[in-house]
Amino acid sequence: MEERNLTEPKPADGGNDIGRRSFLNGIAGAALSIAAAGSVAVSVEYLSPNVLFEPPTSFRIGHPEDYPVDSVTLIPEQQVYVVRIPAGFSALSAVCTHLGCITQWSSDTESIACPCHGSRFRKDGTVERGPAPHPLDHFAVRLMPDGNLLVDKLEIVPQTQLLKV
Ligand code: FES
C-alpha cells in the first residue's frame, strides 16, 4: 500500500512546474519586447531631423480696416505690435531691447512697458525710460495686392518709415 504524507500540501499545479516555467517565459518575453520597443523609439528619435520649427518671418496680419486709427495691437504668436496712427502703419518688435523680455502695451499709460526691469517705450518704439538702450525694432509693413497687410521681420526699417494706406 502506498504511503502518503498528509502534512505536506500538494502543489496546486499538481506538482507540474510547466505552469511556472511558461509564466516566467512570458515575463521574460514581455521584458524583451519592452526593451526592444524602447531601443526602436530611441533609434527613431535619433534618426529624425533635429529641426526647430519657428513661425515664418513674414506673415499676413489682415486688412487695414481691421486696425482702428490710434490703435496698438499685439500679434502674440509673432511678438509684434501693429501700430496704426493717422499717418500710417508700423510694426514694432515686442521684444525689449534690454535683455529680451516680452513687453506689454498699456492703453492706460499709452506706452509699451517691459515687466522685467521697468523699461518703457512710446508707441513709436522710442525709449521713454531705461534701462533699455535702444528703441524697439521696426519691421517693414507692405500692402499686398489682395488687400492684406504683410509684415516682414527680416527687414528692419527706420522708425520714420510708415505704410500710408
Ligand atoms: S529686459 Fe526689458 S527692461 Fe530689462
Residues whose N, C-alpha, C, O or C-beta is under 5 A from the ligand:
A	BS01	FES	C96 H98 L99 G100 C101 C114 C116 H117 G118 S119 A132
